[in-house]
Amino acid sequence: RCHYLGSDLPAAEIARYAREVEAHAVILSLVMPDASVGASGQLAELCKALGDACPVWIGGGAAREIDVSALPEGCIHVPSQSEFEHRLEMLAATTA
C-alpha cells in the first residue's frame, strides 16, 4: 500500500503518520531545486522521529543537490528509477 501525504508536510507529521500506519518506508521526492535548501535539517528531524521504525528514501531531481555523505542515519539516497524499483521489490519480498 502507498499513502500520498501531499507536498510540504512537516517532518513531525510525516513521522506521526508513518508510525500510525506502521509504514515500512517513507519515500520522499525532492523535485524543486530550492527543495534541497534546508532539506538536511528536515531529514535529520524525520529520521530522528522515526528511529529504527522505517528507513527514509529520498530521490528526485533536487536530491542530487544534497551531500549524500551527510545524510542522517536511516536516510537512503535513491538515485534512479531502476534503483527505486529494485528497492521496492526487495521491500515487498521482506514484508510479504
Biopython code that builds the backbone (N, CA, C, O; Angstrom):
import numpy as np
from Bio.PDB.StructureBuilder import StructureBuilder

atoms = [
    (1, "ARG", "N", (0.830, -1.187, 0.000)),
    (1, "ARG", "CA", (0.000, 0.000, 0.000)),
    (1, "ARG", "C", (0.864, 1.235, 0.000)),
    (1, "ARG", "O", (1.990, 1.230, 0.497)),
    (2, "CYS", "N", (0.329, 2.271, -0.554)),
    (2, "CYS", "CA", (1.031, 3.551, -0.632)),
    (2, "CYS", "C", (0.084, 4.640, -0.149)),
    (2, "CYS", "O", (-1.097, 4.645, -0.496)),
    (3, "HIS", "N", (0.602, 5.557, 0.649)),
    (3, "HIS", "CA", (-0.180, 6.678, 1.161)),
    (3, "HIS", "C", (0.485, 7.968, 0.698)),
    (3, "HIS", "O", (1.639, 8.232, 1.038)),
    (4, "TYR", "N", (-0.228, 8.757, -0.064)),
    (4, "TYR", "CA", (0.300, 10.040, -0.513)),
    (4, "TYR", "C", (-0.112, 11.107, 0.490)),
    (4, "TYR", "O", (-1.299, 11.284, 0.765)),
    (5, "LEU", "N", (0.867, 11.816, 1.034)),
    (5, "LEU", "CA", (0.578, 12.822, 2.057)),
    (5, "LEU", "C", (0.622, 14.246, 1.539)),
    (5, "LEU", "O", (0.339, 15.178, 2.292)),
    (6, "GLY", "N", (0.962, 14.440, 0.300)),
    (6, "GLY", "CA", (0.995, 15.785, -0.263)),
    (6, "GLY", "C", (2.374, 16.407, -0.175)),
    (6, "GLY", "O", (3.350, 15.756, 0.198)),
    (7, "SER", "N", (2.431, 17.672, -0.523)),
    (7, "SER", "CA", (3.722, 18.363, -0.521)),
    (7, "SER", "C", (3.858, 19.258, 0.711)),
    (7, "SER", "O", (2.869, 19.684, 1.307)),
    (8, "ASP", "N", (5.089, 19.522, 1.065)),
    (8, "ASP", "CA", (5.418, 20.456, 2.146)),
    (8, "ASP", "C", (4.844, 20.078, 3.503)),
    (8, "ASP", "O", (4.507, 20.955, 4.298)),
    (9, "LEU", "N", (4.731, 18.805, 3.772)),
    (9, "LEU", "CA", (4.252, 18.356, 5.081)),
    (9, "LEU", "C", (5.425, 18.375, 6.059)),
    (9, "LEU", "O", (6.509, 17.905, 5.716)),
    (10, "PRO", "N", (5.238, 18.899, 7.254)),
    (10, "PRO", "CA", (6.331, 18.939, 8.236)),
    (10, "PRO", "C", (6.820, 17.533, 8.598)),
    (10, "PRO", "O", (6.049, 16.573, 8.599)),
    (11, "ALA", "N", (8.093, 17.437, 8.898)),
    (11, "ALA", "CA", (8.715, 16.154, 9.236)),
    (11, "ALA", "C", (7.994, 15.450, 10.381)),
    (11, "ALA", "O", (7.806, 14.234, 10.338)),
    (12, "ALA", "N", (7.594, 16.190, 11.388)),
    (12, "ALA", "CA", (6.911, 15.582, 12.540)),
    (12, "ALA", "C", (5.596, 14.932, 12.130)),
    (12, "ALA", "O", (5.235, 13.879, 12.657)),
    (13, "GLU", "N", (4.883, 15.541, 11.206)),
    (13, "GLU", "CA", (3.612, 14.976, 10.739)),
    (13, "GLU", "C", (3.837, 13.726, 9.892)),
    (13, "GLU", "O", (3.081, 12.759, 9.987)),
    (14, "ILE", "N", (4.877, 13.751, 9.067)),
    (14, "ILE", "CA", (5.205, 12.569, 8.267)),
    (14, "ILE", "C", (5.536, 11.403, 9.201)),
    (14, "ILE", "O", (5.047, 10.290, 9.011)),
    (15, "ALA", "N", (6.354, 11.662, 10.193)),
    (15, "ALA", "CA", (6.748, 10.618, 11.145)),
    (15, "ALA", "C", (5.546, 10.098, 11.925)),
    (15, "ALA", "O", (5.405, 8.892, 12.127)),
    (16, "ARG", "N", (4.682, 11.008, 12.363)),
    (16, "ARG", "CA", (3.487, 10.593, 13.109)),
    (16, "ARG", "C", (2.632, 9.660, 12.271)),
    (16, "ARG", "O", (2.182, 8.619, 12.751)),
    (17, "TYR", "N", (2.409, 10.032, 11.024)),
    (17, "TYR", "CA", (1.568, 9.208, 10.158)),
    (17, "TYR", "C", (2.242, 7.873, 9.853)),
    (17, "TYR", "O", (1.585, 6.833, 9.856)),
    (18, "ALA", "N", (3.535, 7.896, 9.594)),
    (18, "ALA", "CA", (4.266, 6.654, 9.296)),
    (18, "ALA", "C", (4.172, 5.675, 10.464)),
    (18, "ALA", "O", (3.999, 4.474, 10.258)),
    (19, "ARG", "N", (4.286, 6.186, 11.685)),
    (19, "ARG", "CA", (4.146, 5.311, 12.855)),
    (19, "ARG", "C", (2.715, 4.799, 12.971)),
    (19, "ARG", "O", (2.490, 3.633, 13.297)),
    (20, "GLU", "N", (1.760, 5.664, 12.706)),
    (20, "GLU", "CA", (0.344, 5.296, 12.820)),
    (20, "GLU", "C", (-0.031, 4.153, 11.876)),
    (20, "GLU", "O", (-0.778, 3.251, 12.258)),
    (21, "VAL", "N", (0.483, 4.188, 10.648)),
    (21, "VAL", "CA", (0.141, 3.149, 9.667)),
    (21, "VAL", "C", (1.178, 2.025, 9.630)),
    (21, "VAL", "O", (1.093, 1.118, 8.802)),
    (22, "GLU", "N", (2.152, 2.093, 10.531)),
    (22, "GLU", "CA", (3.232, 1.098, 10.597)),
    (22, "GLU", "C", (3.927, 0.941, 9.239)),
    (22, "GLU", "O", (4.083, -0.165, 8.722)),
    (23, "ALA", "N", (4.336, 2.081, 8.684)),
    (23, "ALA", "CA", (4.991, 2.112, 7.377)),
    (23, "ALA", "C", (6.300, 1.335, 7.403)),
    (23, "ALA", "O", (6.994, 1.284, 8.418)),
    (24, "HIS", "N", (6.616, 0.738, 6.271)),
    (24, "HIS", "CA", (7.880, 0.020, 6.120)),
    (24, "HIS", "C", (8.961, 0.913, 5.521)),
    (24, "HIS", "O", (10.146, 0.588, 5.587)),
    (25, "ALA", "N", (8.551, 2.039, 4.935)),
    (25, "ALA", "CA", (9.488, 3.030, 4.385)),
    (25, "ALA", "C", (8.745, 4.342, 4.199)),
    (25, "ALA", "O", (7.539, 4.358, 3.952)),
    (26, "VAL", "N", (9.472, 5.432, 4.319)),
    (26, "VAL", "CA", (8.955, 6.756, 3.977)),
    (26, "VAL", "C", (9.742, 7.183, 2.747)),
    (26, "VAL", "O", (10.973, 7.188, 2.754)),
    (27, "ILE", "N", (9.023, 7.539, 1.699)),
    (27, "ILE", "CA", (9.670, 7.853, 0.429)),
    (27, "ILE", "C", (9.363, 9.299, 0.072)),
    (27, "ILE", "O", (8.202, 9.694, -0.044)),
    (28, "LEU", "N", (10.417, 10.077, -0.098)),
    (28, "LEU", "CA", (10.283, 11.498, -0.396)),
    (28, "LEU", "C", (10.894, 11.814, -1.746)),
    (28, "LEU", "O", (11.973, 11.325, -2.079)),
    (29, "SER", "N", (10.206, 12.628, -2.517)),
    (29, "SER", "CA", (10.726, 13.094, -3.792)),
    (29, "SER", "C", (11.002, 14.588, -3.670)),
    (29, "SER", "O", (10.108, 15.377, -3.363)),
    (30, "LEU", "N", (12.236, 14.952, -3.911)),
    (30, "LEU", "CA", (12.635, 16.363, -3.912)),
    (30, "LEU", "C", (12.753, 16.782, -5.373)),
    (30, "LEU", "O", (13.665, 16.344, -6.074)),
    (31, "VAL", "N", (11.835, 17.627, -5.832)),
    (31, "VAL", "CA", (11.801, 17.934, -7.255)),
    (31, "VAL", "C", (12.177, 19.369, -7.599)),
    (31, "VAL", "O", (12.677, 19.627, -8.694)),
    (32, "MET", "N", (11.950, 20.290, -6.700)),
    (32, "MET", "CA", (12.270, 21.687, -6.988)),
    (32, "MET", "C", (13.692, 21.982, -6.512)),
    (32, "MET", "O", (14.077, 21.567, -5.419)),
    (33, "PRO", "N", (14.475, 22.697, -7.324)),
    (33, "PRO", "CA", (15.860, 22.978, -6.941)),
    (33, "PRO", "C", (16.012, 23.579, -5.552)),
    (33, "PRO", "O", (16.980, 23.268, -4.857)),
    (34, "ASP", "N", (15.089, 24.426, -5.131)),
    (34, "ASP", "CA", (15.205, 25.032, -3.813)),
    (34, "ASP", "C", (14.795, 24.060, -2.703)),
    (34, "ASP", "O", (14.919, 24.389, -1.523)),
    (35, "ALA", "N", (14.308, 22.865, -3.066)),
    (35, "ALA", "CA", (13.912, 21.874, -2.059)),
    (35, "ALA", "C", (15.109, 21.358, -1.273)),
    (35, "ALA", "O", (14.967, 20.931, -0.127)),
    (36, "SER", "N", (16.286, 21.397, -1.888)),
    (36, "SER", "CA", (17.468, 20.892, -1.195)),
    (36, "SER", "C", (17.932, 21.839, -0.089)),
    (36, "SER", "O", (18.650, 21.428, 0.823)),
    (37, "VAL", "N", (17.520, 23.111, -0.171)),
    (37, "VAL", "CA", (17.884, 24.089, 0.860)),
    (37, "VAL", "C", (17.083, 23.768, 2.117)),
    (37, "VAL", "O", (15.852, 23.776, 2.097)),
    (38, "GLY", "N", (17.768, 23.493, 3.178)),
    (38, "GLY", "CA", (17.096, 23.159, 4.429)),
    (38, "GLY", "C", (16.632, 21.721, 4.532)),
    (38, "GLY", "O", (16.132, 21.306, 5.577)),
    (39, "ALA", "N", (16.788, 20.959, 3.470)),
    (39, "ALA", "CA", (16.323, 19.571, 3.492)),
    (39, "ALA", "C", (17.106, 18.726, 4.487)),
    (39, "ALA", "O", (16.540, 17.826, 5.106)),
    (40, "SER", "N", (18.375, 18.995, 4.649)),
    (40, "SER", "CA", (19.194, 18.184, 5.561)),
    (40, "SER", "C", (18.655, 18.230, 6.983)),
    (40, "SER", "O", (18.574, 17.198, 7.648)),
    (41, "GLY", "N", (18.290, 19.403, 7.450)),
    (41, "GLY", "CA", (17.739, 19.538, 8.795)),
    (41, "GLY", "C", (16.406, 18.828, 8.940)),
    (41, "GLY", "O", (16.146, 18.182, 9.955)),
    (42, "GLN", "N", (15.566, 18.947, 7.926)),
    (42, "GLN", "CA", (14.267, 18.281, 7.969)),
    (42, "GLN", "C", (14.418, 16.773, 7.895)),
    (42, "GLN", "O", (13.685, 16.039, 8.558)),
    (43, "LEU", "N", (15.365, 16.305, 7.089)),
    (43, "LEU", "CA", (15.616, 14.861, 7.009)),
    (43, "LEU", "C", (16.129, 14.331, 8.342)),
    (43, "LEU", "O", (15.731, 13.252, 8.782)),
    (44, "ALA", "N", (17.006, 15.086, 8.977)),
    (44, "ALA", "CA", (17.520, 14.670, 10.284)),
    (44, "ALA", "C", (16.392, 14.589, 11.304)),
    (44, "ALA", "O", (16.334, 13.645, 12.091)),
    (45, "GLU", "N", (15.497, 15.572, 11.295)),
    (45, "GLU", "CA", (14.352, 15.571, 12.204)),
    (45, "GLU", "C", (13.452, 14.363, 11.942)),
    (45, "GLU", "O", (13.003, 13.701, 12.878)),
    (46, "LEU", "N", (13.193, 14.083, 10.673)),
    (46, "LEU", "CA", (12.337, 12.958, 10.311)),
    (46, "LEU", "C", (12.961, 11.630, 10.731)),
    (46, "LEU", "O", (12.291, 10.790, 11.332)),
    (47, "CYS", "N", (14.231, 11.441, 10.420)),
    (47, "CYS", "CA", (14.911, 10.192, 10.780)),
    (47, "CYS", "C", (14.962, 10.009, 12.293)),
    (47, "CYS", "O", (14.795, 8.895, 12.790)),
    (48, "LYS", "N", (15.189, 11.082, 13.017)),
    (48, "LYS", "CA", (15.220, 11.004, 14.479)),
    (48, "LYS", "C", (13.844, 10.621, 15.020)),
    (48, "LYS", "O", (13.739, 9.800, 15.931)),
    (49, "ALA", "N", (12.791, 11.216, 14.459)),
    (49, "ALA", "CA", (11.431, 10.927, 14.922)),
    (49, "ALA", "C", (11.022, 9.495, 14.609)),
    (49, "ALA", "O", (10.263, 8.889, 15.366)),
    (50, "LEU", "N", (11.513, 8.949, 13.506)),
    (50, "LEU", "CA", (11.162, 7.580, 13.124)),
    (50, "LEU", "C", (12.019, 6.544, 13.843)),
    (50, "LEU", "O", (11.597, 5.403, 14.032)),
    (51, "GLY", "N", (13.207, 6.940, 14.238)),
    (51, "GLY", "CA", (14.115, 5.985, 14.860)),
    (51, "GLY", "C", (14.377, 4.835, 13.911)),
    (51, "GLY", "O", (14.604, 5.036, 12.718)),
    (52, "ASP", "N", (14.344, 3.638, 14.447)),
    (52, "ASP", "CA", (14.580, 2.457, 13.618)),
    (52, "ASP", "C", (13.290, 1.918, 13.011)),
    (52, "ASP", "O", (13.290, 0.839, 12.418)),
    (53, "ALA", "N", (12.192, 2.654, 13.153)),
    (53, "ALA", "CA", (10.884, 2.172, 12.695)),
    (53, "ALA", "C", (10.853, 1.899, 11.192)),
    (53, "ALA", "O", (10.311, 0.882, 10.759)),
    (54, "CYS", "N", (11.422, 2.785, 10.410)),
    (54, "CYS", "CA", (11.469, 2.574, 8.958)),
    (54, "CYS", "C", (12.476, 3.527, 8.334)),
    (54, "CYS", "O", (12.723, 4.611, 8.863)),
    (55, "PRO", "N", (13.054, 3.126, 7.210)),
    (55, "PRO", "CA", (14.015, 3.998, 6.542)),
    (55, "PRO", "C", (13.313, 5.119, 5.788)),
    (55, "PRO", "O", (12.122, 5.038, 5.490)),
    (56, "VAL", "N", (14.066, 6.154, 5.491)),
    (56, "VAL", "CA", (13.585, 7.270, 4.680)),
    (56, "VAL", "C", (14.358, 7.225, 3.370)),
    (56, "VAL", "O", (15.586, 7.316, 3.365)),
    (57, "TRP", "N", (13.652, 7.086, 2.275)),
    (57, "TRP", "CA", (14.266, 7.076, 0.952)),
    (57, "TRP", "C", (14.048, 8.447, 0.326)),
    (57, "TRP", "O", (12.948, 8.994, 0.398)),
    (58, "ILE", "N", (15.082, 9.001, -0.285)),
    (58, "ILE", "CA", (14.918, 10.267, -0.993)),
    (58, "ILE", "C", (15.397, 10.118, -2.423)),
    (58, "ILE", "O", (16.390, 9.449, -2.708)),
    (59, "GLY", "N", (14.666, 10.755, -3.303)),
    (59, "GLY", "CA", (15.010, 10.746, -4.717)),
    (59, "GLY", "C", (14.469, 12.001, -5.362)),
    (59, "GLY", "O", (14.009, 12.916, -4.680)),
    (60, "GLY", "N", (14.526, 12.037, -6.666)),
    (60, "GLY", "CA", (14.060, 13.197, -7.409)),
    (60, "GLY", "C", (15.211, 14.083, -7.827)),
    (60, "GLY", "O", (16.320, 13.969, -7.306)),
    (61, "GLY", "N", (14.941, 14.963, -8.768)),
    (61, "GLY", "CA", (15.980, 15.823, -9.327)),
    (61, "GLY", "C", (16.727, 16.654, -8.308)),
    (61, "GLY", "O", (17.949, 16.773, -8.396)),
    (62, "ALA", "N", (16.041, 17.225, -7.356)),
    (62, "ALA", "CA", (16.694, 18.082, -6.368)),
    (62, "ALA", "C", (17.496, 17.284, -5.343)),
    (62, "ALA", "O", (18.341, 17.847, -4.646)),
    (63, "ALA", "N", (17.243, 15.992, -5.245)),
    (63, "ALA", "CA", (18.008, 15.162, -4.311)),
    (63, "ALA", "C", (19.475, 15.079, -4.730)),
    (63, "ALA", "O", (20.343, 14.771, -3.914)),
    (64, "ARG", "N", (19.745, 15.355, -6.004)),
    (64, "ARG", "CA", (21.134, 15.353, -6.482)),
    (64, "ARG", "C", (21.953, 16.480, -5.855)),
    (64, "ARG", "O", (23.183, 16.428, -5.840)),
    (65, "GLU", "N", (21.267, 17.491, -5.340)),
    (65, "GLU", "CA", (21.944, 18.643, -4.738)),
    (65, "GLU", "C", (22.365, 18.386, -3.299)),
    (65, "GLU", "O", (23.119, 19.173, -2.727)),
    (66, "ILE", "N", (21.896, 17.308, -2.713)),
    (66, "ILE", "CA", (22.180, 17.009, -1.311)),
    (66, "ILE", "C", (23.475, 16.217, -1.218)),
    (66, "ILE", "O", (23.719, 15.310, -2.013)),
    (67, "ASP", "N", (24.295, 16.566, -0.248)),
    (67, "ASP", "CA", (25.532, 15.832, 0.014)),
    (67, "ASP", "C", (25.159, 14.482, 0.623)),
    (67, "ASP", "O", (24.794, 14.401, 1.795)),
    (68, "VAL", "N", (25.252, 13.432, -0.178)),
    (68, "VAL", "CA", (24.826, 12.100, 0.248)),
    (68, "VAL", "C", (25.615, 11.626, 1.468)),
    (68, "VAL", "O", (25.077, 10.906, 2.310)),
    (69, "SER", "N", (26.865, 12.018, 1.567)),
    (69, "SER", "CA", (27.680, 11.578, 2.706)),
    (69, "SER", "C", (27.212, 12.217, 4.016)),
    (69, "SER", "O", (27.546, 11.734, 5.098)),
    (70, "ALA", "N", (26.441, 13.298, 3.918)),
    (70, "ALA", "CA", (25.964, 13.988, 5.120)),
    (70, "ALA", "C", (24.528, 13.604, 5.496)),
    (70, "ALA", "O", (23.952, 14.181, 6.417)),
    (71, "LEU", "N", (23.959, 12.639, 4.790)),
    (71, "LEU", "CA", (22.591, 12.224, 5.119)),
    (71, "LEU", "C", (22.558, 11.597, 6.502)),
    (71, "LEU", "O", (23.498, 10.906, 6.895)),
    (72, "PRO", "N", (21.479, 11.834, 7.245)),
    (72, "PRO", "CA", (21.377, 11.244, 8.580)),
    (72, "PRO", "C", (21.213, 9.730, 8.515)),
    (72, "PRO", "O", (20.791, 9.181, 7.498)),
    (73, "GLU", "N", (21.552, 9.069, 9.612)),
    (73, "GLU", "CA", (21.379, 7.628, 9.690)),
    (73, "GLU", "C", (19.908, 7.301, 9.462)),
    (73, "GLU", "O", (19.027, 7.952, 10.023)),
    (74, "GLY", "N", (19.651, 6.301, 8.646)),
    (74, "GLY", "CA", (18.284, 5.909, 8.343)),
    (74, "GLY", "C", (17.757, 6.521, 7.059)),
    (74, "GLY", "O", (16.648, 6.204, 6.630)),
    (75, "CYS", "N", (18.545, 7.399, 6.437)),
    (75, "CYS", "CA", (18.142, 8.067, 5.197)),
    (75, "CYS", "C", (18.952, 7.487, 4.035)),
    (75, "CYS", "O", (20.179, 7.408, 4.099)),
    (76, "ILE", "N", (18.258, 7.089, 2.989)),
    (76, "ILE", "CA", (18.892, 6.423, 1.854)),
    (76, "ILE", "C", (18.616, 7.216, 0.583)),
    (76, "ILE", "O", (17.464, 7.501, 0.259)),
    (77, "HIS", "N", (19.673, 7.566, -0.127)),
    (77, "HIS", "CA", (19.523, 8.254, -1.411)),
    (77, "HIS", "C", (19.217, 7.210, -2.481)),
    (77, "HIS", "O", (19.943, 6.226, -2.619)),
    (78, "VAL", "N", (18.147, 7.427, -3.232)),
    (78, "VAL", "CA", (17.747, 6.522, -4.311)),
    (78, "VAL", "C", (17.938, 7.298, -5.614)),
    (78, "VAL", "O", (17.095, 8.118, -5.977)),
    (79, "PRO", "N", (19.051, 7.040, -6.325)),
    (79, "PRO", "CA", (19.438, 7.902, -7.436)),
    (79, "PRO", "C", (18.701, 7.705, -8.761)),
    (79, "PRO", "O", (18.805, 8.552, -9.648)),
    (80, "SER", "N", (17.964, 6.609, -8.913)),
    (80, "SER", "CA", (17.338, 6.356, -10.211)),
    (80, "SER", "C", (16.035, 5.579, -10.062)),
    (80, "SER", "O", (15.754, 4.998, -9.013)),
    (81, "GLN", "N", (15.256, 5.582, -11.125)),
    (81, "GLN", "CA", (14.002, 4.839, -11.145)),
    (81, "GLN", "C", (14.260, 3.341, -10.995)),
    (81, "GLN", "O", (13.529, 2.651, -10.284)),
    (82, "SER", "N", (15.288, 2.843, -11.658)),
    (82, "SER", "CA", (15.579, 1.407, -11.563)),
    (82, "SER", "C", (15.991, 1.023, -10.142)),
    (82, "SER", "O", (15.612, -0.045, -9.661)),
    (83, "GLU", "N", (16.758, 1.871, -9.468)),
    (83, "GLU", "CA", (17.137, 1.614, -8.079)),
    (83, "GLU", "C", (15.903, 1.644, -7.178)),
    (83, "GLU", "O", (15.779, 0.831, -6.261)),
    (84, "PHE", "N", (14.996, 2.580, -7.442)),
    (84, "PHE", "CA", (13.754, 2.680, -6.678)),
    (84, "PHE", "C", (12.941, 1.394, -6.845)),
    (84, "PHE", "O", (12.467, 0.825, -5.861)),
    (85, "GLU", "N", (12.782, 0.945, -8.070)),
    (85, "GLU", "CA", (12.017, -0.276, -8.326)),
    (85, "GLU", "C", (12.671, -1.492, -7.668)),
    (85, "GLU", "O", (11.983, -2.358, -7.127)),
    (86, "HIS", "N", (13.992, -1.550, -7.717)),
    (86, "HIS", "CA", (14.719, -2.642, -7.065)),
    (86, "HIS", "C", (14.469, -2.641, -5.555)),
    (86, "HIS", "O", (14.207, -3.687, -4.961)),
    (87, "ARG", "N", (14.549, -1.478, -4.951)),
    (87, "ARG", "CA", (14.311, -1.366, -3.502)),
    (87, "ARG", "C", (12.868, -1.740, -3.152)),
    (87, "ARG", "O", (12.626, -2.392, -2.137)),
    (88, "LEU", "N", (11.914, -1.330, -3.988)),
    (88, "LEU", "CA", (10.519, -1.711, -3.746)),
    (88, "LEU", "C", (10.343, -3.221, -3.800)),
    (88, "LEU", "O", (9.645, -3.798, -2.967)),
    (89, "GLU", "N", (10.968, -3.856, -4.769)),
    (89, "GLU", "CA", (10.885, -5.323, -4.877)),
    (89, "GLU", "C", (11.482, -5.989, -3.653)),
    (89, "GLU", "O", (10.909, -6.943, -3.127)),
    (90, "MET", "N", (12.620, -5.502, -3.193)),
    (90, "MET", "CA", (13.254, -6.070, -2.001)),
    (90, "MET", "C", (12.367, -5.856, -0.774)),
    (90, "MET", "O", (12.220, -6.758, 0.051)),
    (91, "LEU", "N", (11.786, -4.681, -0.655)),
    (91, "LEU", "CA", (10.913, -4.387, 0.468)),
    (91, "LEU", "C", (9.677, -5.293, 0.439)),
    (91, "LEU", "O", (9.266, -5.824, 1.471)),
    (92, "ALA", "N", (9.098, -5.462, -0.730)),
    (92, "ALA", "CA", (7.913, -6.322, -0.855)),
    (92, "ALA", "C", (8.247, -7.763, -0.484)),
    (92, "ALA", "O", (7.432, -8.453, 0.128)),
    (93, "ALA", "N", (9.422, -8.208, -0.849)),
    (93, "ALA", "CA", (9.825, -9.583, -0.541)),
    (93, "ALA", "C", (10.031, -9.807, 0.951)),
    (93, "ALA", "O", (9.809, -10.908, 1.455)),
    (94, "THR", "N", (10.456, -8.762, 1.658)),
    (94, "THR", "CA", (10.735, -8.925, 3.089)),
    (94, "THR", "C", (9.526, -8.659, 3.967)),
    (94, "THR", "O", (9.527, -9.011, 5.147)),
    (95, "THR", "N", (8.485, -8.038, 3.400)),
    (95, "THR", "CA", (7.312, -7.715, 4.215)),
    (95, "THR", "C", (6.089, -8.540, 3.851)),
    (95, "THR", "O", (5.011, -8.344, 4.412)),
    (96, "ALA", "N", (6.253, -9.445, 2.928)),
    (96, "ALA", "CA", (5.108, -10.276, 2.488)),
    (96, "ALA", "C", (4.696, -11.278, 3.544)),
    (96, "ALA", "O", (3.757, -12.046, 3.334)),
]
sb = StructureBuilder()
sb.init_structure("model")
sb.init_model(0)
sb.init_chain("A")
sb.init_seg("    ")
for serial, (resi, resn, name, xyz) in enumerate(atoms, 1):
    if name == "N":
        sb.init_residue(resn, " ", resi, " ")
    sb.init_atom(name, np.array(xyz, "f"), 0.0, 1.0, " ", f" {name:<3s}", serial, name[0])
structure = sb.get_structure()
